[in-house]
């Protein structure tokens, strides 16, 4: 099979990934072989490739195949696989496997399992023609969804859904989203569905235009302090941050009314948090397996849709370079 392989940790411009010929993987008990149709390109892929997470042991080995938002069809199965058959349309998210018996797995919070395996980081991922998956963490893909549109649901889709669920939106509530990219544009759609008033804070005109197309009110961070602009509009009940910026995180906190909630899906330094305002800052990682199914149902019903820019598998480095340079409007997808 053809696969894009990470062979060294270095800036994407230095050529750390290469298209190679590898053996098609063989499934063990409880595993599937997926013939990959599409794989989304995530900024976390770029962080791993460029060595930003090396101190934390990511990737856990090299050479490794990146990619963690994967869709395709089942081409083979190992022993003890139930509920799947060859030819099924399926998808896999970053959560490749979990222990199944820890305090988190037992209550449905698998994504917090401390023994979890991550697709494309601790096992080979989806920048390839074939990929292994575990049947317990593989999802049936609704027939209504094209592969290209479905791939980003398995990272931006579930990540956005998990973050929006934490702020309990309803008609009349007000939300500000900081960072309108692969995840942010999905957050906007889910927030607008709730009936809330939604504001989108971004710097690029392309992202602001996208936000307004999706039903949000754009606020250009280049025109001054977004916190002040939001305060002039009465502030917000909640803010969701997917811009990796300490400055924007601080702006999100200031823009949020007393008693409100700020959700961050990226690493930021929040600085001083005034206790008297009783604001809550919470992190958000993916979501539950049930929430993943709900994301697929919403997309199948046409209520949310990932904005995609397709690239051939062989052009993975170009897609990553354009992502790094801010030239991807929402989500790049490798078409395999």
Number of C-alpha atoms within 10 A of each C-alpha: 12 17 27 26 22 22 16 16 20 18 16 17 13 11 14 16 23 16 18 12 12 14 9 16 15 13 18 16 12 15 21 28 24 31 24 26 25 31 33 32 30 23 15 15 17 21 18 20 27 19 17 15 14 14 8 9 12 18 25 14 14 15 14 23 27 30 28 31 29 36 34 28 22 23 17 18 24 15 11 10 16 10 8 17 14 13 13 17 23 24 30 30 31 21 25 25 22 21 14 16 11 15 13 16 18 12 11 15 15 25 22 18 20 13 13 18 17 22 25 26 25 19 21 27 29 33 32 32 20 26 30 26 28 21 22 17 17 22 20 16 23 17 11 13 18 14 23 25 20 29 34 32 29 25 25 26 31 27 24 29 26 21 27 23 14 16 20 13 21 14 12 11 17 21 28 30 28 27 24 26 25 27 26 27 29 28 30 27 21 23 30 20 15 16 14 18 20 26 24 29 28 25 16 16 12 16 24 23 15 20 27 16 11 17 17 25 17 22 24 18 18 11 9 10 16 23 23 14 16 20 15 10 10 13 21 25 24 30 32 31 30 25 23 16 17 15 14 23 26 18 20 28 28 22 28 26 19 19 12 18 24 26 23 23 21 16 14 17 12 17 11 8 14 11 9 8 12 13 20 16 16 14 14 19 15 24 23 20 20 10 17 21 16 14 23 24 17 13 20 18 13 11 12 22 19 21 18 20 18 18 20 13 22 19 16 21 21 14 24 22 17 14 21 16 9 14 14 19 22 23 25 26 27 28 23 22
